[in-house]
């Protein structure tokens, strides 16, 4: 259950898929939307939440065994789910819900949110959908285009504007220069993709400066090669604004370089330091170098914890 934002929804689906890999399950996706301005109110000011949902949201019984919810819009529903289901539904909230964790059976935030509690299991970064099989399957779809590209291949994942960060044309120009030089020197190729948050000027500038390199720059049309780029890359460069992309990159076991943006954030600095301690990521200084580390498997660890705690709750109630 999410508000439909791509990054938020990918986290919820990623954890649900990890649970389904460990125990047979059917996954149903619910995208929550509220009528009028109700979605901007604190959860306690929406006393009868199902009444104010748009028809497309369709939140009703039969209730699930597990609810994986992500995003502020889901809180009025997730908090009441145990009551509606008569305790049948095990409710998992991703990220810091900014309400007492006791409202849920389990909360799965990133470590850098620094949330503590008996029913809190924190992880490095964010839950995601990357698995070895998914990378293999997605690469096969784009192999004809990627296979001929010279190595080393650098996947460049560009985020964009957020509360803490931005990507100005000036910084985009510096970034393009940093990426171009080592690829030209090593005779490598580029696999670049943008997020929906990438400012138009920055996107256009990066594309114009790097389009003459061997490689692929996804323009947002046709099938999304994001996972194929992760699979085909020798190095992965990620802008510092995205926990999702950095965690996904670190799950591949490939060297991850963090690209500086405009702005700063204590939480993201803590996150990047954690990736560095794990051995997955380093700041990008304008040159490529390789190293090895144990790929992150935090989504699978969180899924195992969900199932273990659900079973413990079942035994307690029986």
C-alpha positions in Angstrom: 0.0 0.0 0.0 1.4 3.4 -1.0 0.4 6.8 -2.4 1.6 5.7 -5.8 4.9 7.7 -5.8 7.4 5.5 -7.7 10.2 5.5 -5.2 7.9 4.9 -2.2 5.9 2.2 -4.0 9.1 0.4 -5.1 10.1 0.0 -1.4 6.8 -1.5 -0.4 6.7 -3.9 -3.4 10.4 -4.8 -2.8 9.7 -5.9 0.7 6.5 -7.8 -0.3 8.4 -9.6 -3.1 11.1 -10.6 -0.6 8.5 -12.0 1.7 6.9 -13.9 -1.2 10.3 -15.4 -2.0 10.5 -16.9 1.5 6.9 -17.9 1.8 4.4 -18.5 -1.0 2.2 -15.4 -1.2 -0.1 -13.4 -3.5 0.8 -9.7 -3.8 -1.9 -7.1 -4.3 -0.9 -3.5 -4.8 -3.1 -0.7 -3.4 -2.5 3.0 -4.4 -4.1 5.3 -1.9 -5.7 8.7 -2.9 -7.8 10.9 -0.8 -10.7 13.2 -1.8 -9.9 16.9 -1.7 -7.4 18.0 0.9 -8.0 15.1 3.4 -4.6 13.5 2.5 -2.8 16.5 3.9 -4.3 16.2 7.4 -2.7 14.3 10.3 -4.0 10.8 10.6 -6.0 11.4 13.7 -8.1 14.1 11.9 -9.4 11.5 9.5 -11.8 9.5 11.8 -13.5 7.5 9.1 -10.8 7.1 6.5 -12.5 4.6 4.1 -15.3 7.2 3.6 -12.8 9.7 2.2 -10.9 7.5 -0.2 -11.2 7.9 -3.9 -13.1 4.9 -5.5 -9.9 3.7 -7.1 -8.3 3.1 -3.8 -10.7 0.2 -2.9 -9.5 -0.6 0.7 -11.9 -3.1 2.1 -12.0 -6.8 3.2 -11.1 -9.5 2.9 -8.1 -8.3 4.9 -4.6 -9.5 4.1 -2.4 -11.6 6.2 0.4 -9.0 5.9 0.0 -5.3 5.1 3.2 -3.6 3.9 2.5 0.2 3.9 4.7 3.1 2.9 4.1 6.8 2.9 2.2 9.3 4.9 -1.0 8.9 2.9 -1.3 5.3 4.2 -1.1 6.1 7.9 -4.9 6.5 8.6 -5.5 3.1 7.1 -2.5 1.2 8.3 -3.0 2.4 11.9 -6.6 1.0 11.9 -5.9 -2.2 9.9 -5.4 -4.4 13.0 -8.8 -3.3 14.4 -10.6 -3.8 11.1 -9.1 -7.2 10.6 -9.7 -8.3 14.2 -6.0 -8.7 14.7 -5.6 -11.0 11.6 -3.4 -8.6 9.6 0.2 -8.2 10.5 0.9 -4.5 9.8 4.3 -3.4 8.6 5.1 0.2 8.0 8.2 1.2 6.0 10.3 4.3 6.8 9.8 6.4 10.0 6.0 7.0 10.2 6.6 9.8 12.7 3.9 8.4 15.0 4.5 5.9 17.8 5.7 2.6 16.5 3.2 0.8 18.7 0.5 1.5 16.2 2.1 -1.1 14.0 3.3 -4.7 14.4 6.6 -3.8 12.8 8.3 -0.7 11.5 11.2 -1.0 9.0 13.0 2.3 8.7 16.5 3.0 7.4 19.3 3.1 10.0 19.9 6.8 9.3 16.4 7.7 10.5 17.7 6.6 14.0 14.4 5.2 15.1 14.4 2.8 18.0 11.8 0.5 19.6 11.0 -3.1 20.4 9.0 -3.5 17.2 11.5 -1.6 15.0 13.9 -3.4 12.7 16.1 -0.9 10.9 18.1 -1.6 7.8 20.8 0.0 5.7 19.1 2.1 3.1 15.6 1.2 1.7 13.9 -2.0 0.7 14.1 -2.6 -3.0 13.3 -5.0 -5.9 16.8 -5.9 -7.0 17.7 -9.6 -7.1 20.2 -11.5 -9.2 17.4 -13.0 -11.2 15.7 -9.7 -11.9 19.0 -8.2 -13.1 19.6 -11.2 -15.3 16.1 -11.1 -16.8 16.2 -7.3 -17.4 19.7 -7.5 -18.9 18.5 -10.1 -21.4 15.8 -7.6 -22.7 18.5 -5.0 -23.5 21.5 -7.3 -24.2 21.5 -6.5 -27.9 22.1 -2.8 -27.2 24.5 -3.2 -24.2 26.7 -6.2 -25.2 28.6 -4.3 -27.9 29.5 -1.4 -25.7 33.2 -1.1 -24.6 34.2 -1.7 -21.0 34.4 -0.3 -18.5 30.8 0.6 -18.5 29.6 3.2 -16.1 26.0 3.3 -15.1 25.1 6.9 -14.1 21.9 7.2 -12.1 20.8 10.9 -11.8 18.3 12.0 -9.2 17.1 15.6 -8.8 15.4 18.1 -6.7 14.3 17.3 -3.1 13.9 19.0 0.2 17.7 18.7 0.9 19.2 18.6 -2.6 19.1 20.2 -6.1 21.0 19.9 -9.3 21.8 23.3 -10.8 23.1 23.7 -14.4 26.5 24.6 -12.9 26.7 21.5 -10.9 25.4 19.4 -13.8 28.2 20.8 -16.0 30.8 19.9 -13.4 29.3 16.4 -13.1 29.4 15.9 -16.8 33.1 16.8 -16.9 33.9 14.5 -14.0 32.2 11.6 -15.8 33.4 12.3 -19.3 37.2 12.4 -18.6 37.7 9.0 -17.1 35.4 7.3 -19.7 37.4 8.9 -22.5 40.7 8.0 -20.9 39.7 4.4 -20.3 37.8 3.9 -23.6 34.7 3.0 -21.7 31.0 3.6 -22.2 28.1 5.3 -20.5 24.7 4.0 -19.3 22.8 7.0 -18.0 19.3 7.4 -16.8 17.4 10.2 -15.0 14.6 10.3 -12.4 11.4 12.2 -12.6 12.8 14.7 -10.2 15.8 15.7 -12.4 15.5 19.4 -13.4 15.0 19.8 -17.1 18.0 22.1 -17.6 20.3 19.6 -15.8 18.9 16.7 -17.8 19.4 18.6 -21.1 23.0 19.7 -20.2 24.1 16.3 -19.1 22.7 14.7 -22.2 24.3 17.3 -24.5 27.7 17.0 -22.8 27.8 13.2 -22.7 25.9 12.1 -25.8 29.0 11.7 -27.9 30.4 9.0 -25.6 29.8 5.4 -26.5 26.7 4.2 -24.7 23.1 4.7 -24.0 21.2 7.7 -22.4 17.6 6.8 -21.7 15.3 9.7 -22.6 12.3 8.4 -20.7 10.5 6.9 -23.7 10.0 3.1 -24.3 11.0 0.4 -21.9 13.0 1.5 -18.8 16.5 0.0 -18.9 17.3 0.9 -15.3 17.8 -2.6 -14.0 19.6 -3.6 -17.2 22.0 -0.7 -16.7 22.7 -2.0 -13.1 23.4 -5.5 -14.5 25.6 -4.3 -17.4 27.7 -1.8 -15.5 31.2 -2.3 -14.2 30.9 0.8 -12.0 27.8 2.6 -10.7 27.6 6.3 -10.1 24.6 7.6 -8.0 23.7 11.1 -7.1 23.6 11.7 -3.3 19.9 12.5 -3.1 18.5 9.0 -3.5 18.6 6.3 -0.8 16.7 4.0 -3.2 19.1 4.1 -6.0 22.2 3.9 -3.8 20.8 0.9 -1.9 19.9 -0.9 -5.2 23.4 -0.2 -6.6 25.0 -1.6 -3.4 23.0 -4.8 -3.7 24.9 -5.6 -6.9 28.3 -6.0 -5.3 29.7 -3.5 -7.9 31.7 -0.4 -6.9 29.3 2.4 -6.1 30.4 6.1 -6.4 28.4 8.9 -4.9 28.0 12.0 -7.0 27.9 15.4 -5.1 24.8 17.6 -5.7 23.9 21.1 -4.5 22.7 21.0 -0.9 23.4 18.8 2.1 21.6 16.5 4.6 22.8 15.0 7.9 20.6 11.9 7.3 22.0 11.3 3.9 25.6 11.8 5.1 25.0 9.2 7.8 23.6 6.9 5.1 26.6 7.3 2.8 29.0 6.8 5.7 27.2 3.6 6.5 27.6 2.4 2.9 31.3 3.3 3.1 31.7 1.2 6.3 30.0 -1.7 4.5 32.6 -1.3 1.7 30.0 -0.6 -1.0 30.3 3.1 -1.8 32.9 5.9 -2.0 32.7 9.6 -3.0 33.4 10.1 -6.7 36.6 11.9 -7.3 36.8 11.8 -11.1 38.4 8.4 -11.5 37.3 4.8 -11.6 38.8 2.0 -9.5 37.5 -1.3 -8.4 37.0 -3.2 -5.2 34.9 -6.0 -3.8 32.4 -6.2 -0.9 29.5 -8.4 0.2 26.4 -7.2 -1.7 23.7 -5.7 0.5 20.8 -8.1 1.3 18.9 -6.0 3.7 15.5 -6.5 2.0 15.7 -10.3 2.5 16.8 -9.8 6.1 13.8 -7.5 6.8 11.4 -10.0 5.1 12.7 -12.9 7.3 12.1 -10.7 10.3 8.6 -9.9 9.2 7.8 -13.6 8.9 9.5 -14.5 12.2 7.6 -11.8 14.1 4.3 -12.7 12.5 4.8 -16.3 13.6 5.7 -15.2 17.1 2.6 -13.1 17.3 0.5 -16.0 16.1 1.9 -18.4 18.8 1.3 -15.7 21.4 -2.3 -15.3 20.5 -3.0 -19.1 20.0 
